[in-house]
Amino acid sequence: MKVLVVGGGGREHALVWKLAQSPRIKKLWCAPGNPGIAQIAENVDIGAEDVDGLLRFARSERPDLTVVGPEAPLVAGIVDRLREEHLLAFGPAKRAAEIEGSKSFTKQLARRAGVPTADFQVFSDLKQAEWYIQEKGAPLVVKASGLAAGKGVIMAETVEEAVAAVRMCLVDGAFGAAGAEVVIEEKLVGEELSLLALVDGETLALLPTAQDHKRVGDGDSGPNTGGMGAYSPAPVATEQVLDAAVREILVPSVHEMAKSGRRYQGVLYAGLMVTPSGPKLLEYNCRFGDPETQPLMMRLKSDLLELLLATAQGRLGEQTVEVDERPAVCVVLTAPGYPGSYEKGRAITGLDEAAGVPDTVVFHAGTTVKGGRVVTAGGRVLGVTALGGDIGQAVERAYQAAGRIQFDGGVHFRKDIAARAMNRGPSARERRPKSR
């Protein structure tokens, strides 16, 4: 089979790495790809958001399956356009991708479906938003409703911070069109959980559980980022939590989507907060998470191509998700200064040495080649990911490999990835229902 993967980050490197292991793969492209992906697939110089360019390539090469990594082309309707060309694609159609494209839409969906989530209101008028904040008091969470590259969520501990966040969205335009509408919601207290499921419109199959680390500094300090690391499985995902999440959140949401004419096919990523009263929905993403995908692909034993094909073709019930029982840990290496301003083009050394650590893969996220050398090309540069016999060994291997990599001018990574899991000790064996 010929397969095209859209995207060029760490998530796409992990997907390509796993897809390349399928015996059915004849040709594997990635657009635009990156230097790490180039070692196992053919990079195509087309941007992930260049939907017209991707369509022209697909018309010419006729891939048997197109796997869309990032959210922007999904929200823009790339799957719909591929289907118009009679080409199979993995990912939700435009109307279904609104589950990530609009936080307002998702909160209203949750309300209609009876899904447990934070109490909220949606505003586009500054004065009404300020009145609501004064009425509710703090702490609150202010979210730009549209796509904001993971940067549109502000935790406001005081009324003044909440008002400033709303003004930043509605008046200053800090997030452009994404912030023209804001969601203001209560702050939930608990432990976050990333729960991903393949959905073919009717059948739902859970992937391994994961937990990521959003803040840039150790001890969850500093500003939010796209993700500084992740590990799988997440000990917080007990059998009781998983049952409640599937029964009360995922299944009602998928049913409500179908009821409203937005049949969901693809991967559904639920960001959950596990509170003392059970899991509650924080947000939905319409694509694989980054960096959660890196440890998930390391643990996945099933043929990824078969799973994605079955999802896209509406026959997911025929498949079983088989998972390596060993935990996996991903440590993200970033350019100094990220998520603020940072320099690009810094030479990277130690990649081969890092890859020599047992059961370790270095996934490229923000790299390019300049003068024959691999250099930095983004804020999140690499995702060093390792399997271990237990969570402690996985952590040890990931950090051993990370320590062998240097960027000219310095490298930053958190030193406490998976510390919560380490402190809890061995986690219970995951239980993933085949289908619902």
C-alpha positions in Angstrom: 0.0 0.0 0.0 1.0 3.6 -0.6 0.5 5.9 2.4 0.9 9.7 2.8 1.3 11.2 6.3 0.6 14.9 6.6 2.8 16.8 9.1 6.4 17.3 10.1 6.6 17.1 13.9 7.4 14.6 16.5 3.9 13.1 16.3 4.3 12.5 12.6 7.7 11.0 13.1 6.3 8.6 15.6 3.4 7.7 13.3 5.7 7.2 10.3 8.0 5.1 12.4 5.2 2.8 13.4 3.6 2.7 10.0 6.9 1.7 8.4 6.8 -1.5 10.4 3.7 -2.8 8.6 4.4 -5.5 6.0 1.8 -4.0 3.8 3.6 -0.7 3.3 5.0 -0.4 -0.3 5.5 3.4 -0.4 5.5 5.9 2.5 5.5 9.7 2.0 5.4 12.5 4.6 4.6 16.1 3.8 6.6 18.0 4.7 8.4 15.6 7.0 11.7 16.3 8.8 15.3 14.9 8.8 14.3 12.0 11.2 11.4 11.0 9.1 13.6 11.1 6.0 15.5 8.1 7.3 12.4 5.9 6.9 10.1 7.6 4.4 10.2 10.0 1.5 9.7 13.6 2.5 7.5 15.8 0.2 8.1 19.5 0.2 4.5 20.5 0.8 3.4 22.3 4.0 0.9 20.6 6.3 -1.5 23.5 5.9 -1.2 23.7 2.1 -4.4 21.8 1.4 -4.4 22.7 -2.3 -0.8 21.5 -2.7 -1.5 18.3 -0.8 -4.6 17.6 -3.0 -2.5 18.0 -6.1 0.1 15.5 -4.8 -2.7 13.1 -3.8 -4.3 13.3 -7.2 -1.0 12.6 -8.9 0.3 9.8 -6.7 -3.1 8.3 -5.5 -2.1 7.1 -2.0 -4.2 4.3 -0.7 -4.5 6.1 2.6 -3.7 9.6 3.8 -3.1 10.0 7.5 -3.5 13.7 8.7 -1.4 14.6 11.7 -2.1 18.2 12.7 -5.4 19.8 13.5 -5.2 22.8 11.2 -5.7 20.9 7.9 -8.4 18.7 9.5 -10.3 21.8 10.6 -9.8 23.3 7.1 -11.5 20.2 5.6 -8.7 18.3 4.0 -10.5 14.9 4.6 -13.6 16.1 2.8 -11.6 17.2 -0.2 -9.7 13.9 -0.3 -13.0 12.0 -0.2 -14.3 14.1 -3.1 -11.3 12.7 -5.1 -12.3 9.2 -4.0 -9.2 8.9 -1.8 -9.3 7.3 1.6 -8.2 9.4 4.6 -7.8 8.9 8.3 -9.2 11.8 10.3 -12.5 13.5 10.9 -14.4 15.5 8.3 -14.5 19.3 8.6 -17.8 19.4 10.5 -16.6 16.8 12.9 -13.2 18.4 13.4 -15.0 21.4 14.9 -14.7 19.5 18.1 -11.2 20.9 18.3 -11.6 23.9 16.1 -14.1 25.5 18.4 -14.0 25.2 22.2 -17.4 26.8 22.4 -18.8 24.1 20.1 -17.3 21.4 22.3 -18.6 22.8 25.6 -22.1 23.1 24.1 -21.8 19.5 22.8 -20.9 18.4 26.3 -23.8 20.2 27.8 -26.3 18.7 25.3 -24.8 15.2 25.8 -24.8 15.4 29.6 -21.0 15.0 29.7 -19.4 16.1 33.0 -17.3 19.2 32.4 -16.5 22.5 34.1 -19.3 25.0 34.4 -18.8 27.6 31.6 -20.1 30.6 29.6 -19.1 31.8 26.1 -18.6 35.5 25.3 -17.7 37.7 22.4 -18.6 40.9 24.2 -16.0 42.4 26.6 -18.5 44.0 29.1 -20.6 40.9 29.4 -17.5 38.8 30.0 -16.2 41.2 32.7 -19.5 41.2 34.4 -19.5 37.4 34.5 -16.0 37.3 35.9 -17.0 39.7 38.7 -20.1 37.7 39.4 -18.3 34.3 39.5 -15.0 35.3 41.2 -11.7 33.5 40.8 -10.0 31.2 40.0 -11.2 30.8 36.5 -9.9 29.5 33.2 -10.1 31.7 30.1 -9.8 30.0 26.7 -9.6 31.4 23.2 -12.3 29.4 21.5 -10.5 28.8 18.2 -7.2 27.1 17.2 -4.4 28.8 19.0 -1.5 26.3 18.7 -2.0 25.2 22.3 -1.3 28.7 23.7 -4.9 30.0 24.1 -5.6 28.8 27.6 -4.9 31.2 30.5 -5.2 30.1 34.2 -6.4 33.1 36.1 -6.0 32.9 39.8 -7.5 36.4 40.4 -10.4 38.4 39.0 -7.9 40.9 37.7 -6.0 38.2 35.8 -9.2 36.8 34.3 -10.2 40.3 33.1 -6.7 40.8 31.6 -6.9 37.5 29.8 -10.3 38.3 28.3 -9.0 41.7 27.2 -6.0 40.1 25.7 -8.3 37.9 23.5 -11.2 40.2 22.7 -9.4 43.6 22.6 -5.7 43.1 21.9 -6.2 40.2 19.5 -3.4 38.2 21.0 -4.7 35.0 19.4 -6.1 36.5 16.2 -9.4 35.1 15.0 -9.1 32.3 17.5 -9.7 34.7 20.3 -12.6 36.6 18.9 -14.8 34.4 21.2 -13.7 33.2 24.6 -14.9 30.4 26.9 -14.7 31.3 30.6 -15.0 28.3 32.9 -14.5 27.2 36.5 -11.1 25.8 37.3 -11.2 22.1 38.0 -8.9 20.5 40.6 -7.4 17.1 40.1 -5.0 15.2 37.9 -4.9 15.5 34.1 -5.3 12.4 31.9 -4.9 12.0 28.1 -7.3 9.4 26.8 -7.2 8.7 23.1 -9.6 6.4 21.2 -10.0 5.3 17.6 -13.5 6.0 16.4 -15.0 4.7 13.2 -18.4 6.5 13.6 -19.9 3.7 15.6 -17.2 1.6 17.3 -14.7 3.0 19.8 -11.3 1.4 20.7 -9.2 2.9 23.4 -5.4 3.4 22.9 -3.0 3.2 25.9 -3.5 5.9 28.5 -1.0 8.7 28.9 -0.2 11.8 30.8 1.7 14.8 29.5 3.6 17.7 31.1 2.5 21.1 29.8 4.5 23.6 31.8 8.0 24.4 30.7 9.7 24.0 34.1 10.2 21.3 36.7 7.5 21.0 39.3 4.9 22.3 36.7 6.4 25.8 36.9 6.5 28.5 34.2 4.3 29.0 31.2 2.3 26.4 29.3 3.9 24.9 26.2 2.9 22.4 23.5 4.2 19.7 25.8 7.5 19.0 27.5 7.1 15.2 27.8 4.7 12.4 28.3 4.5 8.9 29.7 2.3 5.8 29.3 0.5 4.3 31.1 -0.9 6.9 33.5 -1.5 5.4 36.9 -4.4 7.8 37.5 -6.3 5.9 34.9 -7.7 3.2 37.1 -10.3 0.7 35.9 -13.0 2.8 37.6 -11.8 6.0 36.0 -11.6 4.4 32.5 -15.1 3.0 32.8 -16.5 6.3 33.8 -14.6 8.2 31.1 -15.8 5.8 28.3 -19.4 5.6 29.6 -20.0 9.2 30.7 -17.7 11.2 28.3 -16.5 9.4 25.1 -19.6 7.4 24.2 -22.2 10.2 24.8 -20.0 12.6 22.8 -19.7 10.3 19.8 -23.4 9.6 19.9 -24.2 13.3 20.1 -21.9 14.0 17.1 -23.6 11.4 15.0 -27.0 12.8 16.1 -26.1 16.3 14.9 -24.9 15.0 11.5 -21.2 15.1 12.4 -20.3 11.4 12.3 -16.9 11.1 13.9 -14.1 9.0 12.2 -10.5 9.2 13.3 -8.8 9.5 16.6 -10.6 11.3 19.4 -8.3 12.8 22.0 -10.0 13.6 25.3 -8.1 15.8 27.7 -9.6 14.9 31.1 -9.3 16.1 34.7 -9.7 13.3 37.2 -11.4 15.0 40.1 -12.5 13.6 43.4 -16.0 13.1 41.9 -14.7 11.4 38.8 -13.3 12.3 35.4 -14.5 15.5 33.7 -13.8 16.8 30.2 -11.4 19.6 29.7 -11.2 19.6 25.9 -11.3 17.4 22.8 -8.6 17.2 20.1 -9.4 15.8 16.7 -5.9 14.3 16.2 -3.2 12.4 17.9 -1.5 14.3 20.8 2.0 15.5 20.7 4.1 14.3 22.6 1.7 11.6 23.8 1.9 9.8 20.4 5.6 9.1 20.9 5.2 6.8 23.9 2.0 5.4 22.6 3.6 4.3 19.3 6.5 2.8 21.3 4.0 0.6 23.2 1.6 -0.3 20.4 2.1 -3.9 19.2 -0.7 -4.0 16.7 -0.1 -3.0 13.1 -0.9 0.7 13.0 -1.8 0.6 9.3 -4.5 -2.0 9.9 -6.0 0.0 12.7 -6.1 3.3 10.8 -7.5 1.5 7.7 -10.2 -0.1 9.7 -11.1 3.2 11.3 -11.3 5.0 8.0 -13.3 2.2 6.5 -15.8 1.8 9.3 -14.8 -1.7 10.4 -12.9 -1.0 13.6 -14.9 -3.7 15.4 -12.8 -6.3 13.5 -9.5 -5.1 15.2 -7.9 -5.5 18.5 -5.5 -3.0 20.0 -2.5 -5.0 21.3 -0.1 -3.1 23.6 3.3 -3.8 25.1 2.9 -4.0 28.9 6.2 -2.1 29.3 5.8 1.6 30.1 7.3 4.3 27.8 8.6 7.8 28.6 9.2 10.8 26.2 11.4 13.7 27.3 11.1 16.7 25.0 14.3 18.7 24.3 13.6 22.4 23.5 15.6 25.4 22.3 16.6 27.7 25.2 14.0 30.4 25.6 11.0 28.3 24.5 8.0 28.9 24.7 9.2 32.5 24.3 11.6 33.7 21.7 14.4 31.4 20.7 17.0 31.0 18.0 16.9 28.5 15.1 19.7 26.9 13.2 21.7 25.6 16.2 23.7 22.5 15.4 22.6 19.3 17.1 25.1 16.7 18.2 24.9 13.3 19.9 21.9 11.9 18.0 23.7 8.6 17.1 24.9 8.2 20.7 21.4 8.8 22.1 19.9 6.2 19.7 22.4 3.7 21.1 20.6 3.5 24.4 18.5 0.2 24.5 14.8 0.5 23.5 15.1 4.2 22.7 14.1 6.2 19.7 14.8 9.9 19.2 11.8 11.4 17.4 12.5 14.7 15.5 10.0 17.5 16.0 11.7 20.8 15.1 14.8 20.0 13.0 16.1 20.7 9.5 19.4 20.1 7.6 21.7 23.0 7.0 25.1 22.5 5.4 24.9 18.8 5.8 24.2 19.1 9.6 21.0 18.6 11.5 20.1 21.9 13.2 17.2 23.2 15.3 14.2 24.6 13.4 11.6 25.0 16.1 11.0 25.4 19.9 10.3 21.7 20.6 13.2 20.1 18.8 13.4 16.4 19.8 11.3 13.8 21.7 13.6 11.2 23.3 11.4 8.2 24.0 12.3 4.9 25.7 10.6 1.7 26.8 11.6 0.1 30.1 10.8 -3.0 32.2 9.2 -0.6 34.6 8.6 3.1 34.7 11.9 3.7 36.5 13.9 2.0 33.8 12.0 3.9 31.1 12.8 7.2 32.8 16.4 6.2 33.2 16.9 5.3 29.6 15.1 8.4 28.3 17.3 10.7 30.4 20.4 8.7 29.6 19.8 9.3 25.9 18.7 12.9 26.4 22.0 13.6 28.2 24.0 12.6 25.2 22.4 15.3 22.9 23.6 18.8 22.8 22.5 21.9 20.9 25.0 24.6 20.0 24.1 27.3 22.5 22.4 25.0 25.0 19.5 22.7 25.4 16.6 22.6 27.8 14.5 19.8 29.1 12.5 19.0 32.2 14.2 16.7 34.7 11.0 15.4 36.3 9.0 13.8 33.5 7.0 10.9 34.9 7.9 11.8 38.5 4.3 11.4 39.5 4.2 7.9 38.2 7.5 7.1 39.9 6.2 8.3 43.2 3.1 6.2 42.9 5.0 3.0 42.2 3.9 0.3 39.8 0.6 1.0 38.1 -2.2 -1.4 37.7 -2.4 -3.2 34.4 -4.4 -1.2 31.9 -7.8 -2.4 30.8 -8.8 -1.1 27.4 -12.3 -2.2 26.2 -12.1 -3.4 22.6 -15.1 -1.5 21.5 -18.2 0.4 22.8 
